[in-house]
């Protein structure tokens, strides 16, 4: 159990958990603050969310915690490490036909503005180069370039390319895969033998926003 100095520090994090075998019906004779705390701990809580600010109340709360700990009614777990999650910052999205023609594009950031035709041509050139030089039949899934990562997911006649800043996550890639699958299913007849007309795909911003909503 932490000392009072450790408890009082704002930079030390503790998780407070209630013992699983407690029957709240058996604590009827406990002080109200004890019963209230045990009820609050129905779900695990971080100490800094529970701890009072005023000094006397902070001391009182400390001894209440210690009392419950000594009765094996709670556990106090010290955080040994932390993980900083770097959220992927989405930049631009492109849906491209399997012959390299651009079908649809969407900008997530106002600062991001690249010519869809140039992007489509770039992917066509890169995939052709890789197939020709490596003789590999595996599909290109990721391109890293400085602080930009390009995620690629494939359908039957199309593929989607998502430009992001930061680390890619399973959630972002899953959303890209969902978009490609949904988009291709929605326009299956059009994409089976696409003429190049873009008028079919003008209203799909909402589809992107629904799938990639934060």
GICORHU-V372143 format. One line per field, one symbol per residue. ss: DSSP state (A for helix, B for strand, O for the rest). psi: psi as a letter, one per 40 degrees, with the letter a starting at -180 (. if undefined). burial: I if it has 9 or more other C-alpha atoms within 8 Angstrom, else O. Layout:
# GICORHU-V372143
ss=???
psi=???
burial=???
This chain:
# GICORHU-V372143
ss=OOOAAAAAOOOOOBBBBBOOOOOAAAAOOOOAAAAAAAAAOOOOBBAAAAOOOOAAAAAAAAAAAAAAAAOOOBBBBBOOOOOOOOOOBBBBBBBBBOOOOBBBBBBOOOOOOOOAAAAAAAAAAAAAAAAAAAOOOOOOOBBBBOOBBBBBBBOOOBBBBBBBBOOOOAAAAAAAAAAAAAAAAAOAAAAAOOOOOOAAAOOOAAAAAAAOOO
psi=hiidddddheehhihhihidehheeefdeiidddddddddfdiiihdeddhidhddddddddddddddddefeiihhhhdiihhhhhhhhcihhhhieeehhdiihhdhdehgihddddddddddddddddddefieiihdihhgbehhhhhiiadeiihhhhiiahiidddddddddddddddddfdddedgheeheddedfedddddddeh.
burial=OOOOOOIOOOOIIIIIIIIOOOOIOOOOOOOOOIIOOIOOIOOIIIIOOOOOOOOOIIOOIIOIIIOIIOOOIIIIOOIOOOOOOOOIOIIIIIIIIOOIIIIIIIIIOOOIOOOIOOIIIOIIOOIOOIIOOOOOOOOOOOOOOOOIIIIIIIIOIIIIIIIIIIOIOOOIIOIIIIIIIOOIOOOOOOIOOOOOOOOOOOOOOOOIOOIOOO
